[in-house]
Amino acid sequence: MLIDRLESIEKKYLELEARLSDPEVIKNQEQFQLAAKEHADLAPLVKAFRRLQLVRKDIETNQTLLKTETEEDIRELAREEIQDLKTKLAELEEEIRFLLLPQDPNDEKNILLEIRAGTGGEEAALFAADLFRMYSRFVERHNLKIEILSHNPTGIGGIKEIIALISGARVYSQLKYESGVHRVQRVPATESQGRIHTSAVTVAILPEAEDVDVHISPEEIRVDVFRSSGPGGQSVNTTDSAVRLTHLPTGMVVTCQDEKSQHKNKAKALKVLQARLFDMKQQEQHQKMAQDRKSQVGTGDRSERIRTYNYPQGRITDHRLGLTLYRLEAFLDGDLDEMINALASYFRTEALKQQAA
């Protein structure tokens, strides 16, 4: 059954390969790009299948050798080779099962990163600023782009809330498991007696929504404009450039006041509203699909405590994996790859378990 399916996929791959060489398809850039993307998407699976076929053939060759060879030394070598090849075969079969899993349609999307200070007052706001810097450094390391859509700072360098658009290749696939409560344990700069405090910050990773993902009618939105203000109520704008959008069917409210232009603030607020409504729609679908929400893989539940950053011991612990890294400084400087890869592997394994069940 699996081999039949893989042979069918390989046949489709070869057909796409032929289409990409067809002059008529090459002339039509839209058709060519669609075929090229589908061809590229199938390539890892087809390559794994071809490696699988070679390994199976090598096993058969060695098994024939065991039956026909009279020299015991050669027979022993064939036995050892068969064991090694069977191990490789099992690894390839697992890789193929993963590649056959339904792909997350959002993996290719850009994201909206939302960071909010939680319990801990000013210390939580300062840690929110640290986390935003961490993700900004990750963006730099990976040649991605970041644009701040909304920013609500405190007076001493902290952040009550910040929303940013991160764009680039497969951003959502890289950062989708960062959603949740991030806890910090450290001595605050304002603590005179050196006591360790625990604070929390909420991170949300939302796929950027397009018009085809969620449609908002103008009559569903109430638009309010007002004057922007900075920390402590200090006026930073003398015109009504700040915008508040209220989505009447859901009561969802988005405010943006970073730009001096009312039109720019409205456009940014609309982008945030679309992403939040798209996320709400997806969460509702997840709840319908699973009776027990905890059984879902990678839903990004933002009420869950996912990670602790312990400054005195220089460690980061991800509670979903039980993984602890002792390189806090590098991690906060955006070196997240080891954690991100471990999370991807963990959720891949969980998805395979669900598929088997």
PLY file of the C-alpha trace (Angstrom):
ply
format ascii 1.0
element vertex 357
property float x
property float y
property float z
element edge 356
property int vertex1
property int vertex2
end_header
0.00 0.00 0.00
2.74 2.46 1.01
4.91 1.46 -1.98
1.94 1.92 -4.35
1.38 5.40 -2.96
5.06 6.30 -3.28
5.21 4.99 -6.85
2.18 7.15 -7.71
3.90 10.20 -6.20
7.10 9.46 -8.15
5.08 9.18 -11.36
3.53 12.61 -10.69
7.01 14.00 -9.94
8.29 12.77 -13.32
5.26 14.25 -15.09
5.96 17.62 -13.46
9.60 17.32 -14.51
8.48 16.85 -18.12
6.11 19.83 -17.85
8.95 22.06 -16.68
10.76 21.27 -19.93
7.70 21.96 -22.06
8.15 25.22 -24.07
4.42 26.01 -23.77
4.58 25.78 -19.96
7.80 27.82 -19.85
6.05 30.60 -21.78
3.26 30.74 -19.18
5.07 31.93 -16.06
2.09 31.33 -13.78
1.81 27.67 -14.87
5.59 27.24 -14.74
5.86 28.60 -11.18
3.00 26.40 -9.93
4.58 23.31 -11.48
8.02 24.26 -10.16
6.69 24.68 -6.62
4.81 21.36 -6.70
7.92 19.66 -8.13
10.10 21.14 -5.36
7.58 20.12 -2.68
7.63 16.48 -3.87
11.41 16.30 -4.31
12.37 15.35 -0.70
9.78 12.53 -0.66
10.82 11.16 -4.06
14.52 11.26 -3.12
13.80 9.40 0.13
11.73 6.81 -1.78
14.56 6.24 -4.25
17.03 5.75 -1.39
14.55 3.31 0.15
14.40 1.32 -3.10
18.21 1.11 -3.25
18.42 -0.11 0.36
15.74 -2.75 -0.25
17.62 -3.93 -3.34
20.88 -4.15 -1.35
19.12 -6.23 1.32
17.82 -8.63 -1.34
21.32 -8.93 -2.86
22.85 -9.79 0.52
20.07 -12.25 1.33
20.75 -14.03 -1.98
24.45 -14.10 -1.08
23.60 -15.77 2.24
21.72 -18.52 0.39
24.32 -19.16 -2.32
27.71 -18.40 -0.74
29.65 -21.26 0.88
32.47 -19.20 2.45
31.54 -18.47 6.09
33.54 -15.20 6.21
31.56 -13.81 3.27
28.30 -15.05 4.79
29.15 -13.27 8.06
29.87 -10.03 6.19
26.52 -10.37 4.42
24.73 -10.82 7.78
26.38 -7.67 9.19
25.51 -5.73 6.04
21.87 -6.86 6.25
21.64 -5.63 9.87
23.08 -2.23 8.94
20.78 -1.96 5.94
17.70 -2.88 8.01
18.55 -0.07 10.45
18.88 2.35 7.53
15.60 1.03 6.07
13.73 1.72 9.33
15.13 5.27 9.44
14.08 5.90 5.83
10.59 4.53 6.48
10.18 6.92 9.42
11.45 9.83 7.31
8.96 8.94 4.57
6.08 8.64 7.04
6.91 12.14 8.27
7.12 13.51 4.71
3.71 11.97 4.00
2.12 13.81 6.94
-0.26 16.60 5.84
1.76 19.80 5.64
0.75 22.77 7.76
-0.67 25.21 5.16
0.62 28.12 7.23
4.28 27.04 7.19
5.04 29.25 4.19
3.41 32.32 5.70
4.92 35.39 7.33
4.01 35.91 10.98
2.79 38.50 13.42
4.83 38.32 16.61
2.94 39.61 19.66
4.75 39.99 23.00
2.92 41.14 26.13
4.18 41.68 29.66
2.31 39.45 32.13
2.70 38.98 35.87
5.65 40.82 37.37
4.99 44.50 36.72
7.93 46.51 35.41
10.24 43.48 35.56
7.90 41.62 33.19
7.94 44.62 30.85
11.75 44.65 30.87
11.83 40.93 30.07
9.33 41.52 27.23
11.89 43.95 25.78
14.61 41.28 26.18
12.49 38.73 24.32
11.77 41.18 21.50
15.50 41.79 21.14
16.07 38.00 21.14
13.64 37.46 18.25
15.02 40.53 16.42
18.53 39.04 16.60
17.15 35.71 15.32
15.64 37.62 12.38
19.04 39.20 11.61
20.85 35.85 11.80
18.44 34.29 9.30
18.21 37.21 6.85
14.53 37.77 7.60
12.76 41.13 7.86
10.98 42.67 10.82
8.58 45.64 10.91
7.04 46.99 14.11
3.28 47.43 13.75
2.41 48.52 17.29
4.61 49.41 20.26
3.61 50.29 23.81
6.80 51.01 25.81
7.27 51.83 29.48
9.32 54.71 30.83
12.47 52.73 31.78
13.05 50.64 28.68
10.42 47.95 29.12
7.57 46.98 26.79
3.95 46.49 27.83
3.06 45.17 24.39
4.69 45.01 20.97
3.41 43.60 17.68
5.75 43.07 14.73
5.49 41.55 11.25
8.32 39.09 10.46
8.63 38.16 6.80
10.85 35.81 4.82
11.18 32.18 3.78
8.98 29.80 5.82
8.93 32.04 8.89
5.88 30.42 10.49
7.43 26.95 10.20
10.46 28.19 12.17
8.75 30.09 14.98
5.28 28.56 15.34
6.19 26.67 18.53
7.20 29.86 20.37
3.61 30.68 21.35
2.99 30.46 25.08
4.04 31.84 28.46
7.76 32.53 28.86
8.84 32.72 32.50
11.96 34.52 33.78
13.74 34.02 37.11
16.29 36.72 37.94
17.19 39.56 40.29
15.47 42.70 38.94
17.56 45.85 38.48
15.17 47.56 40.91
15.73 44.92 43.65
18.07 46.28 46.31
18.35 43.10 48.42
19.30 40.70 45.62
16.18 38.54 45.77
15.23 36.46 42.76
11.86 37.35 41.27
9.71 35.32 38.86
7.88 37.16 36.08
6.03 36.07 32.96
5.61 37.28 29.39
3.15 35.99 26.80
4.30 35.37 23.23
1.87 34.77 20.36
2.90 33.70 16.86
0.10 34.33 14.36
0.30 33.48 10.65
-0.16 36.58 8.53
-3.68 36.49 7.10
-4.45 37.25 3.49
-7.76 38.41 2.05
-8.53 34.85 0.95
-8.00 33.60 4.53
-10.39 35.99 6.22
-12.69 38.59 4.70
-13.72 41.63 6.74
-16.55 43.80 5.45
-16.19 47.56 6.06
-19.57 47.61 7.84
-18.20 45.11 10.39
-15.59 47.60 11.63
-15.98 50.70 13.76
-13.08 53.12 13.30
-12.17 55.58 16.10
-9.35 58.11 15.78
-7.57 59.93 18.59
-4.27 61.60 19.41
-1.22 59.42 19.96
0.46 59.56 23.35
3.73 58.28 24.74
4.67 56.84 28.15
3.05 58.70 31.03
0.49 60.36 28.78
3.03 62.68 27.13
1.62 63.84 23.79
3.73 62.80 20.82
1.33 63.93 18.12
-0.91 66.97 17.76
-3.25 65.40 15.19
-5.78 62.58 15.43
-3.48 59.99 13.82
-3.95 57.06 16.24
-6.53 54.51 15.13
-8.68 52.06 17.07
-10.52 49.36 15.11
-13.39 47.44 16.70
-14.61 44.31 14.95
-18.31 44.47 15.78
-19.23 40.75 15.33
-16.55 39.60 17.81
-15.85 42.73 19.87
-12.15 42.40 19.06
-10.25 45.71 19.41
-6.93 46.69 17.80
-5.15 49.99 18.37
-2.21 51.43 16.40
-0.52 54.77 17.01
3.11 54.29 15.94
2.85 56.16 12.64
2.17 59.88 12.18
-0.19 59.02 9.34
-3.73 57.96 10.21
-3.91 55.89 7.00
-0.73 53.97 7.86
-1.95 53.29 11.38
-5.29 52.05 10.02
-3.52 49.73 7.54
-1.32 48.27 10.27
-4.24 47.84 12.66
-6.22 46.07 9.91
-3.32 43.67 9.32
-3.26 42.78 13.05
-7.06 42.41 13.14
-7.02 40.05 10.14
-4.31 37.89 11.72
-6.18 37.65 15.04
-9.46 36.75 13.35
-7.66 34.12 11.24
-6.09 32.70 14.40
-9.49 32.61 16.13
-10.95 30.79 13.14
-8.15 28.21 13.25
-8.46 27.68 17.00
-12.18 26.99 16.55
-11.37 24.44 13.84
-8.81 22.75 16.10
-11.38 22.48 18.89
-13.90 20.88 16.54
-11.31 18.39 15.29
-10.14 17.21 18.71
-12.28 16.19 21.68
-9.31 16.63 23.98
-7.36 19.77 23.10
-4.24 18.44 24.85
-4.00 15.69 22.27
-3.44 18.20 19.49
0.04 18.74 18.10
1.37 22.26 17.72
-1.79 24.27 18.31
0.17 27.06 19.98
-1.96 27.35 23.11
-0.86 30.67 24.60
-2.12 29.89 28.12
0.54 27.18 28.53
3.85 27.88 30.30
6.38 26.66 27.79
9.80 27.91 28.86
11.78 29.23 31.84
14.81 31.51 31.58
16.89 31.19 34.76
19.52 33.95 34.95
21.41 32.90 38.12
22.17 29.46 36.60
22.43 30.66 33.01
19.94 28.09 31.75
16.85 27.85 29.57
14.38 25.00 30.07
11.63 24.15 27.60
8.93 22.35 29.61
7.35 20.59 26.62
10.59 18.85 25.74
12.20 18.66 29.15
15.23 20.15 27.39
17.64 22.39 29.31
20.39 24.43 27.65
23.13 26.13 29.66
23.86 29.03 27.32
21.39 31.72 28.25
23.46 34.64 26.95
23.82 33.21 23.43
20.15 32.17 23.41
18.99 35.69 24.27
21.27 36.94 21.48
19.08 35.09 18.99
20.88 31.73 18.76
17.65 29.72 18.92
18.36 27.08 16.26
19.11 24.17 18.60
15.85 24.73 20.50
13.80 25.29 17.33
15.15 22.10 15.71
14.49 20.09 18.89
10.89 21.39 19.01
10.32 20.54 15.33
11.65 17.02 15.94
9.49 16.58 19.06
6.26 17.67 17.39
7.10 15.59 14.31
7.41 12.52 16.56
4.10 13.36 18.26
2.41 13.71 14.87
3.77 10.32 13.78
2.42 8.76 17.00
-1.02 10.21 16.29
-0.86 8.95 12.71
-0.01 5.45 13.94
-2.86 5.58 16.48
0 1
1 2
2 3
3 4
4 5
5 6
6 7
7 8
8 9
9 10
10 11
11 12
12 13
13 14
14 15
15 16
16 17
17 18
18 19
19 20
20 21
21 22
22 23
23 24
24 25
25 26
26 27
27 28
28 29
29 30
30 31
31 32
32 33
33 34
34 35
35 36
36 37
37 38
38 39
39 40
40 41
41 42
42 43
43 44
44 45
45 46
46 47
47 48
48 49
49 50
50 51
51 52
52 53
53 54
54 55
55 56
56 57
57 58
58 59
59 60
60 61
61 62
62 63
63 64
64 65
65 66
66 67
67 68
68 69
69 70
70 71
71 72
72 73
73 74
74 75
75 76
76 77
77 78
78 79
79 80
80 81
81 82
82 83
83 84
84 85
85 86
86 87
87 88
88 89
89 90
90 91
91 92
92 93
93 94
94 95
95 96
96 97
97 98
98 99
99 100
100 101
101 102
102 103
103 104
104 105
105 106
106 107
107 108
108 109
109 110
110 111
111 112
112 113
113 114
114 115
115 116
116 117
117 118
118 119
119 120
120 121
121 122
122 123
123 124
124 125
125 126
126 127
127 128
128 129
129 130
130 131
131 132
132 133
133 134
134 135
135 136
136 137
137 138
138 139
139 140
140 141
141 142
142 143
143 144
144 145
145 146
146 147
147 148
148 149
149 150
150 151
151 152
152 153
153 154
154 155
155 156
156 157
157 158
158 159
159 160
160 161
161 162
162 163
163 164
164 165
165 166
166 167
167 168
168 169
169 170
170 171
171 172
172 173
173 174
174 175
175 176
176 177
177 178
178 179
179 180
180 181
181 182
182 183
183 184
184 185
185 186
186 187
187 188
188 189
189 190
190 191
191 192
192 193
193 194
194 195
195 196
196 197
197 198
198 199
199 200
200 201
201 202
202 203
203 204
204 205
205 206
206 207
207 208
208 209
209 210
210 211
211 212
212 213
213 214
214 215
215 216
216 217
217 218
218 219
219 220
220 221
221 222
222 223
223 224
224 225
225 226
226 227
227 228
228 229
229 230
230 231
231 232
232 233
233 234
234 235
235 236
236 237
237 238
238 239
239 240
240 241
241 242
242 243
243 244
244 245
245 246
246 247
247 248
248 249
249 250
250 251
251 252
252 253
253 254
254 255
255 256
256 257
257 258
258 259
259 260
260 261
261 262
262 263
263 264
264 265
265 266
266 267
267 268
268 269
269 270
270 271
271 272
272 273
273 274
274 275
275 276
276 277
277 278
278 279
279 280
280 281
281 282
282 283
283 284
284 285
285 286
286 287
287 288
288 289
289 290
290 291
291 292
292 293
293 294
294 295
295 296
296 297
297 298
298 299
299 300
300 301
301 302
302 303
303 304
304 305
305 306
306 307
307 308
308 309
309 310
310 311
311 312
312 313
313 314
314 315
315 316
316 317
317 318
318 319
319 320
320 321
321 322
322 323
323 324
324 325
325 326
326 327
327 328
328 329
329 330
330 331
331 332
332 333
333 334
334 335
335 336
336 337
337 338
338 339
339 340
340 341
341 342
342 343
343 344
344 345
345 346
346 347
347 348
348 349
349 350
350 351
351 352
352 353
353 354
354 355
355 356
